[in-house]
Amino acid sequence: MSAHANQTQSPGGAAGPPALSGPGGQGTPGAAGRFVGPKVKPRNTYATVRRLWSYLYRQRAGLLIVALLTVLGSVIGLVSPYLMGKAVDDYLIPHDYPGLVQLCLFMLGFYLLGSLIAWVQSFVMNGLSGRTLQTLRHDVFEKFQQLPLQVFDSRPHGELMSRATNDIENVSNSLNQTVIQLLTSLITIVGSLVMMLRLNLILTVVSLLCIPLMWMATSKITSLSRIAFKEQQQELGALNGFIEETVSGQKVVKAFRREAVTVQQFQDINGKLNRAGIKAQIVSGMVGPTMNFVNNLSFALISAVGGWMAFHDWTTIGVIVSLLNYSRQLNRPINELANQYNLIQSAIAGAERVFELLDMDTEYRKEQTTPAVRSVQGEVVFHDVSFGYSAESPILKQVSFTAKPGDQIALVGPTGAGKTTIVNLLTRFYDIHAGAITIDGVNITQIEKNRLRSKLGMVLQDAYVFSGSIRENIRYGRLEATDEEVEAAAKLANADSFIKRLPHGYDTILTAEGSNLSHGQRQLLTIARTILADPEILILDEATSSIDTRTEMHIQDAMKTLMKGRTSFIIAHRLSTIRDADLILVLSGGQIIEQGTHRQLLAAQGFYYNLYTSQFQKSASASAGETG
Ligand SMILES: Nc1ncnc2c1ncn2[C@@H]1O[C@H](COP(=O)(O)OP(=O)(O)OP(=O)(O)O)[C@@H](O)[C@H]1O
């Protein structure tokens, strides 16, 4: 469960998230028409940066402003040390105090301008990166709506979600800081060097002596801190995963009285995270003092050599002051680049995972745009259909049957027999490997998925409701439906009476999990939603499983009206509900082992007969127990 959480990034996280792995991660080599998992391309930092740049480039006007301001800000930074040297040589040493005050005031104005530029620059950059990320988030979310179900099946949902949240967040952190930083660093390094060389060649060489030392120290600490941050991320992932599991499994934790054990387990993980966090902070905390030491070493060298040169009149105190400041300016970007390295790495890794998601095949990619399907009569035929969710394990084996227009087809059989799989194929949630499925003689692969699904109405086992009002939830079936139509559908689904009893009626707000409704009530809502959608073909997957017998009778009546004239597929465990079906398909191990009407199958005294009589006896003895 926590696998996805292991991808979680800490804000200060150094290394990129672990490469995608796990079942389906690499995709399945597939024959034509089969799902081929998302292609994982080899890591290509250059391509990732270029693509990220293409997103940024859409804001080129803002980028240009930022670039101009950065150049201006950097130039101000470059002139300041020169002015300091001038202050010493031209005003301080000759005791020209009025001139010194004038220069200081000028410098003050200069610094103020620098701060103002920095502020405007970060304001523009924030807006720019914000809009870029908005576009990126939009693209990712849009992609989620188009990905085939296999992608969601083959990896933890949290792992996909973390691409839309953590990974984009990483890109965001970095975009904001590094774009300006990189440009500033570049200008500052080149500009400082030029100014230093103009002032004094020997002192410039002396100040450069410490740079290799600084570079070595920084890269060593950076690589150590990357490992430490990665460890911290993993522990954070484990902690997040554990919290997520225990929150969603609260009922089970409480029912089995595992609160104390759970807290103990949490303490262990929490302790590990704490230790990893301390280690990461200690290692990364070494960067600052080490840099200070090397900076000061450079300072000492320049002061010593510069002092000796000034003593021999080979240079002036003002030049030494300027050079000391330029040397600090030169070291700072190198230092900062080292610090930014982690952030950049993390952003590139994040961007790579986001782009990898954006590059996945959508389920509509290979669609032929066929002419609109005529109004559907509802003849559904399965011709020798074979299918497996993965290439290695076939589930359905050569399933064939014919549903005539308006027929009620019941799918029965033991759990895992493949009943839901059959309807999954009809809706083209998954594409078949062999055989053909036709609706009114047209192969469903020739019908656009959107169009096909508009003809099908589903009431699923999982009665899913969205956060929003009851009215909105029912209207999900047909967005343009009027309030009256919504209420009429609810009446037909027998949901109207319980909705009206709620304090806010149809305007009652539901939570995403629908926890303020019972499971049965949620199911009634989803039935109303399907009734409103008014589909030509109906799929009812255990639709009445959570409804009491009395409500079930009402629903059966409503459904009978609804099913009239529509081909309907009903998956039911309670065989009493499908006695009137036109065709009962008995599935076992992915094959149809018997088919016929209730009467025919009872007369055959086979699998169905045994299933039915055992259920019938059970319910008979249960009701005898109740009355007795
Ligand atoms: N998304 C999936 N990915 C991989 N395997 C799956 C997936 N969905 C179902 N299966 C497998 O396919 C087989 C058939 O499942 P299916 O849901 O069709 O059975 P069912 O007859 O509807 O069962 P039940 O009555 O319990 O709902 C099972 O072995 C199941 O493990």
PDBQT file of the ligand as one rigid body, heavy atoms in Angstrom, charges set to zero:
ROOT
HETATM    1  N1  LIG A 701      -8.198  -5.189 -12.889  1.00  0.00    +0.000 N 
HETATM    2  C1  LIG A 701      -7.785  -6.446 -12.798  1.00  0.00    +0.000 A 
HETATM    3  N2  LIG A 701      -6.500  -6.756 -13.003  1.00  0.00    +0.000 NA
HETATM    4  C2  LIG A 701      -6.066  -8.033 -12.925  1.00  0.00    +0.000 A 
HETATM    5  N3  LIG A 701      -6.860  -9.076 -12.655  1.00  0.00    +0.000 NA
HETATM    6  C3  LIG A 701      -8.156  -8.834 -12.441  1.00  0.00    +0.000 A 
HETATM    7  C4  LIG A 701      -8.682  -7.502 -12.501  1.00  0.00    +0.000 A 
HETATM    8  N4  LIG A 701     -10.012  -7.577 -12.253  1.00  0.00    +0.000 NA
HETATM    9  C5  LIG A 701     -10.295  -8.880 -12.056  1.00  0.00    +0.000 A 
HETATM   10  N5  LIG A 701      -9.189  -9.636 -12.171  1.00  0.00    +0.000 N 
HETATM   11  C6  LIG A 701      -9.110 -11.089 -12.063  1.00  0.00    +0.000 C 
HETATM   12  O1  LIG A 701      -9.989 -11.630 -13.018  1.00  0.00    +0.000 OA
HETATM   13  C7  LIG A 701     -10.699 -12.733 -12.495  1.00  0.00    +0.000 C 
HETATM   14  C8  LIG A 701     -12.186 -12.537 -12.748  1.00  0.00    +0.000 C 
HETATM   15  O2  LIG A 701     -12.609 -11.393 -12.003  1.00  0.00    +0.000 OA
HETATM   16  P1  LIG A 701     -14.079 -10.821 -12.110  1.00  0.00    +0.000 P 
HETATM   17  O3  LIG A 701     -14.097  -9.560 -11.320  1.00  0.00    +0.000 OA
HETATM   18  O4  LIG A 701     -14.477 -10.770 -13.521  1.00  0.00    +0.000 OA
HETATM   19  O5  LIG A 701     -14.880 -11.938 -11.372  1.00  0.00    +0.000 OA
HETATM   20  P2  LIG A 701     -16.400 -11.951 -10.928  1.00  0.00    +0.000 P 
HETATM   21  O6  LIG A 701     -16.968 -13.202 -11.458  1.00  0.00    +0.000 OA
HETATM   22  O7  LIG A 701     -17.055 -10.694 -11.301  1.00  0.00    +0.000 OA
HETATM   23  O8  LIG A 701     -16.208 -12.045  -9.351  1.00  0.00    +0.000 OA
HETATM   24  P3  LIG A 701     -17.101 -11.447  -8.175  1.00  0.00    +0.000 P 
HETATM   25  O9  LIG A 701     -18.372 -12.191  -8.199  1.00  0.00    +0.000 OA
HETATM   26  O10 LIG A 701     -16.294 -11.755  -6.956  1.00  0.00    +0.000 OA
HETATM   27  O11 LIG A 701     -17.243  -9.992  -8.420  1.00  0.00    +0.000 OA
HETATM   28  C9  LIG A 701     -10.322 -12.846 -11.034  1.00  0.00    +0.000 C 
HETATM   29  O12 LIG A 701      -9.391 -13.917 -10.926  1.00  0.00    +0.000 OA
HETATM   30  C10 LIG A 701      -9.634 -11.540 -10.713  1.00  0.00    +0.000 C 
HETATM   31  O13 LIG A 701      -8.570 -11.766  -9.835  1.00  0.00    +0.000 OA
ENDROOT
TORSDOF 0
